[in-house]
Amino acid sequence: MIWIFNSSPLIYLNKVGLNWIFECLEGEKIIPAQVYHQVVTRGKIRGDADAIIAEILVKNGTIRVETVEDSFKETLKSLQAELHKGELEVLVLAKNKGGTAILDESIAREVGNIFGIEIHGTLFLIFLMVNKGILEKEEAKDKVNLMIRKGFRLGHEEYLEFLELLENIIDRDSKY
């Protein structure tokens, strides 16, 4: 599995102490150079603690930074008015590597779907950890609520859907 992350999963999972999720994901974990610049370089200038955590994830080899130079990027360049550079590079890397793009912005997700790229958001990663039995349901809810309080943008419908999906996970300790 190849995971390509945009800035929001990196920022918000780090902000709420879920940075260990990156280490638990199997396969390659990649961020484009533009995302590194946005999260780490600019984040450190602002004094964001999550920027230091992201830098450590890169330094210890959990996440790799890649530069994007490709013809598919040229195809998507016409969408630059709609997409940030980081989103554009995430989509290009995911398309080129056959990877899964992890981003939360609706327009970028829509573009990815049009180009046949597998797309998921930050909540998918949290759900995955609950489903694997690594994270408890209540802690997952608490962390998502904390992410929202720290500025994570999440629509009401998305939030309710996430809670419903969590409730449908069969408890491993349950006898039924």
N, C-alpha and C positions, 0 to 999 in steps of 0.2 A: 504494500500500500504506500502511496506517495501522498503526503498531505502538504498543501500549499496554503499558507496563512496570510490573511490580510491583517491590518493593524488592530482592529477592534477585538478579535479573539485574544491576541497577544496582550493587549493593554488590560482588558477587563478580567481575564483569568488571573493575570499577575496581581491586579489590584485587590482581588478578594482571596488570595492565597491558594489558588488552584493551579499554580504554575506546574505542579507535579503531573498534571494531566498530559503535558507535552512529553514527559518521560515515559508515561504509560502507553502512549500510542505506538502501535507496531508499525514499522516501516520508516521511510525517509520523511523528515520534517523540514520544510523549506520555507524561507521568506524571501521575497524579492529585495534587491538592494534598496529600492525606493521605500519599502516598508521598514527596513532596518533604519534608514535615515530618519523617517518620520517618528518611529517609536523610540529608538535608542538615541541617536544624535540630537534630535530636537528635544526629546523628552528629558535628557540629561541637562540640557541648557535651561529648561523650565524647572528642573529639580524634581522631576517625577520619579518616585521610588520604583514604579513598574518598569521604567526604562533600564534601571540597573539590573533588575531581575531578568529582563529580556536579554541584556548584554551577557549575563552569566550563562543563560541558556545557549547562546551562540558560542561563547568561549569554551564551554564544556562539551561542545559537539552535539548537544541535544537537537539544536536547530541549525541548519546550514543556510547561509546567505548566498543567493545566486543573482548574477546580473542578467538582465533580459535583453537580448538582441536577436530579433527574429522577424521573418516576413509576416507572420500572423499578427505581430504587434502593429505592423503597418495597416493591416486590415482593420484592426480595432481603433486605430488612431483617430478616425473620423468621429469616434464616440467620446473623445477627450472632453468635450463640453459637458457630457453627462457623467463621466467616470473620473475619479481621482487617478493619478498616476499609479499609485499602489494597487488599486483595484484592477486596473488595466494589466499590470504586470502579473498579478496573481492569476488572472484568467489566461494570459499567454502561457505561463509556466504550467498551469494545470492542463491546458489543451495539448501542449507539446510533450508533456511527460505522461499523459493519460492519468493524471492525478486527480485528487479531490480538492476543490477550492473551498476553503473555510472563510466565508465572509458574510456579513450581516446586512449590508446595504441592498435594498430591494431592487434598484435599477441594475446594479452589478450582477445580482443573482439572476435577474431576468435575461440579461445579455448572455450570461454563462449558459443558461438553459437553452437559449436559441442556438448556441454553438455546440450543444451536446456535451457540455462539461458537467461532471457530477459536482453538485453544489450542496453545501450544508452550512449551517451557522454555528455560532458559539454554543448555543443551547444543545445542539446535537452532541457536542463533545461531552457536556455535562451528563446528558441522558445516557450516552454510551458508558460512562463510568458507573452510573447507577445500575444500568442493565448488566454490567460485568460484576456487580457486587462490590466494587471498590469504594463507592460513595453511597452513603445512606440517602434515602429520599428526602428526609427532613433537612439534612445538611444541604442537599442540592437546592431545595426551595429557598433556604436561608441565603445561600450564596447568590442565587439569581436575584433575590430581593435586594441584597447588598449591592450587586452590580448595578441595578436600576437606581438605587440611591446615589451611586457614584457616577451616574451619567449615562449608563448603557441605555440605548433607545430600544424599546420593545413595545410593539403594539399590543393592545388589550387582547385581541383574538389570539395572537401568537402566545401570549403569556398563558391564557386559559388552555390552549392546546397543549402546551408544555406540561402544565399541571395535570391535565387529563392523561397524557402519555405516561407521566410518572406514576400516577395511581394505578395504571393498567399493568405495571411491572409486577410480576408475582414475587412476593417476598420469599427470599431463600430460606428463611427460618420457619415459614409457614408450613403446616402439614397438609395444606389443601392446595 
